[in-house]
Amino acid sequence: MTSKSSGPNTPSGRNFGVRVKTAKKRSLSSTLWLQRQLNDPYVVEAQKRGYRSRAAFKLLQLDDKFKLLAPGKRVVDLGAAPGGWTQVAVERVKPQAGKGKVVGLDILEMEPVEGAITFQCDFNDEDAPDRLHEALDGPADIVLSDMAAPATGHPQTDHIRIMGLAELAYDFAAQVLSPGGAFIAKVFQGGTERTLLDRLKKDFASVKHAKPPASRADSAETYVVAVGFRGGSSATRNARAADAED
């Protein structure tokens, strides 16, 4: 049996572009965004396959390369809404066959994903790690984060905001990952990612960057893939010890 491809089949020879007229109540920027969506093969393919977002293909492509989402793994998707990455995780680890578990967390309300456990909560909440551990019946093997703050149009500000989310995601991951586990997170190239990378290189056996084909060419986004968790950094361990003493 052949597995699903991790991208759309590109038509050869012809390009059927869709042009969108600017409506009276629609700004030029929203018109251009809509036109890009309608002409995006990943958007079209996501609709065909029932994925909730084109971002599903980014995780498919990352996993095709690094082969982390094996059946039986326990996976956490942070900032899971609308659920595209959660859907991919369910497909690959097969919790419905009793071979793994997938938990999606988001502060936003999200439609349930068949085969996954979803919580509407802030993963920074004090009880979030314990709730997750209970839902997974143990620590996580993989923590995923495709979180991004709404774009401001100012590259430096956007970079700082997304790196802040990535660092928060790793703060959480360091509390819930099992030894040998993996962490995948969206980051933006721009200079301030060094702090996070230094932490990951101390805590994991391997840290690599990857930009899947589904990432738009004009986007500064890339993904950090850290494999072989060796335990949290000294800063993380000290923070845990302080919490335990309170």
N, C-alpha and C positions, 0 to 999 in steps of 0.2 A: 504494500500500500504506500503510495507516495504522499508526503506531507504537503500541506498548503504552502504555496510560495509566500515569501515574506515581502512581496511587493506587487504592484499592478502589472499586468501584461501590457507593455507599451505598443500601441498600434504602429505598424510599420508603414512608411510611405506617406501617410496623410496626418494632418494635425487639425482636428475639428475644434477650433477656438470658439469660445462663447463670449460675445460682447454684451455688456449690460448698459442700458440707457440710464442716464442720471435722472432719477425722479425728482419732482419738485421738493419733496420733503427729505430727500436723501443727500447727504454730503458727498463730495467727490471722493473723499477718503473711504467712506463706507461703500461707495459704488465700486471702487477699485478693489477693495477687500472681497466683495461679493464676486466680482469677476474672476479674481484669483482662485477663490474657492471652487467656482463652477468649472474652472479649467485645470484644477489640480487632480491628477490621476489617482493620488492616494485618497482624496476625499471621495471620489467616485467609487473606488474599490472598497473603501471602508463601508460605504452604504450597501454595496452588494453583499458583503460578508457579514453584515450585522454588527460591525464594530462601532462603538459610540464616538470614536474620534480617529482622525488620521494618525494620531500619535501611537496607536496600536502597532503600526508598522515599524516604528522606531525600536520598540522593544523586541518585536519579532526579529529584526535585523541584528540587533545587539546580541540576542540570544543565539541566533544562528552562528555568530562569530565566536562567542565565548562559551556557549553550551552550559549554562548555569541552571536553567529551569527544567531540571530532570524530574520525571515522575517520583513522587514521594517527598519532595522538598516542602518545607514550610516557608511560605512567602508572605511578606508584608508590603503593601502598597500604600505609601504615605501621600496624602493629598490626592486620593484616588479618583475623585469626581472628574469627569463624568463616568469613568469606569473602563476606558479602553485598555489600559495596562492591566487592570484586574482581570478583564476577559482573557487576555493573552496568557496571563499566569495560570488561570484555570485550565485553559486548553493544554498547557504544557506539563503541569504537575499532576493533573488528573485527580483532583480531590473527590470527584463524584465516583471514582472507582476505588475509593478508600486508600489512595496511595499518597496523599499529601494534603496540605491545607493552605488556603489563601485567605488573608484578612486584608480588607481595604479600610483605611481610616481617612476621614475628611471632616473638616469643620462644617462643610456644606452638606445639605441633604442630597443623597444620591439614590437613584433607583437600585434595588437589589440586583446583584449579578448572580445568576444561577451557578451554584457550586462554590460560592465564596461567602464568607462572613463579613458583614460590613458594619462599621460603627460610625455614627455621626458624633465626632468628638474632636477635641484639640489634642494632638499627640504630645503636646507639652504639658498636659494635665498631669498632676502628680500620680494619679492612679492608672494612667494609660499603660505603662509597661506591665503592670500586674494584670490588667484586663487582657492585654495581648497574650501574655504568657499562658493565662488560663484558656483563652480561645484556641491557642495553638497546641495546648498540652505540652508545652516546653518552649525552649528558645527558638528563634527564627533562624533559618538557613540563609535567607536572602532578604535584604531590605531594599526596596525600590523607592525612588523619589523622582518624579517628573514635574515637580512643583515649579511654578514661575509666578512672580508677582505681576499684576497688570502693568503693561509697558507705559512709561511716562513720555517716551520720545527723546529722553536724555540718556545717551549710552552709558555714561559713568554711573548715573543714579540707578539705571536698570541693572547694571552689573553688580553693584553693591547689594541691591535688594535680593537678587537671585542667589548670590553667594551667601547671604545671610540665611536664606531658606535651606540651602544645601548644608550649611554648618549645623543648623538646628536639626535637620534630618539625621546627620551623623551623630549628634549628641544623643539622639534617641536610639539610633542603630547600635551604638556602642553599649547600650544598656540591655539590649534584647538579643543580639547575635550570638550564635553558638560558635565555639572554636572551629576554624576552617570556613566560616561563613563568608558571604559576599555582600557588597554594597554598591548599588548603581544609582547615580544621581546626575541630574542635569546641572551643568555649570555654564557660565559665560566666560569667554576669553576676555581678559582685560586687566590682569595684573594682581588683583587682590585674592585670587584663588590660591596663592602660595601658602597661606596659613592652613587651609584645609588640606592641601596636598601634603604638607609636612606631617600633619597628624596621621593621615592615611598611610603614608610610607612607613611610619613607626609601627602602625597597628596591623598592617596587612603584609602578606608575603609578596604580593604583586599589585601594582597600581598602574593603570593604563588609561589613555584617553581614546575615545572613538566617536566619530561623527557618522551616524548611519545615513544611508542614501535618502531616507525619508525626511531628514532634516533639510530645511530649505537652504539653498546655497548662499543666500544673502543674510542668513541668520548667524549670529555669533555663538549660538548654543553648541555645546558639545557635551559628551557624557564622560564621567569618570567611573571606571570600573575597577573596584578594589576586591581582590580575591585572597582567601587564606587568612581569615581574621585570627589575630594572635592575642586578642584581649585589648581593652581600651587603654589609651595613653595614660600617663601618670596624672595629667590634669583631670581626666575623666574619673579615674579611680579615686583621686583625692576628693572630688565633688561627691561621689557616691558615699565615701566614708563619712564626710561631713553630714550628709543627709541621714545616714544611719545613726549618727550620734544625737541628732535633734529630737 
